[in-house]
């Protein structure tokens, strides 16, 4: 099995404050990997660096063998990302959110979204602001998974 994620010597600082310092790990294809730590330990910063959402100071990140900086667009096409706090337009129905999420990727995800909604018992006719936090998280998971990515990255608080 090959490495899906390889992070070597990742360092990110914010002025005098440390984001992460010298983080190194790898995740092999098929593995489930999680990292834990207190608030401010750099977990979300590491994930955002992997996705090219923020620039890091030192180190190297490779996703599925591709450089996270040079190959950002190609990498993002194969990742299902669920941020720790997903924000949706409050008046939108779940069906509209899923369709919008798929349209951003320029992919028809109708069949997979329907399967995921059935499995997670999400009513696509409801508005997002009518849902509990747990059910909004389910919608976020469906948005991350509906395009059938090679890698899932969930940032959970």
Secondary structure, DSSP 8 states (H G I E B T S, - for coil): --EEEEEEEEEEEETTEEEEEEEEEEEETT--------TTSSHHHHHHHHTTSS--SEEEEEETTEETTTTHHHHHHTEEEE-SS----TT-BHHHHHHHHHHHHT---HHHHHHHHHHHT--TTSBGGGS-HHHHHHHHHHHHHTT--SEEEE---
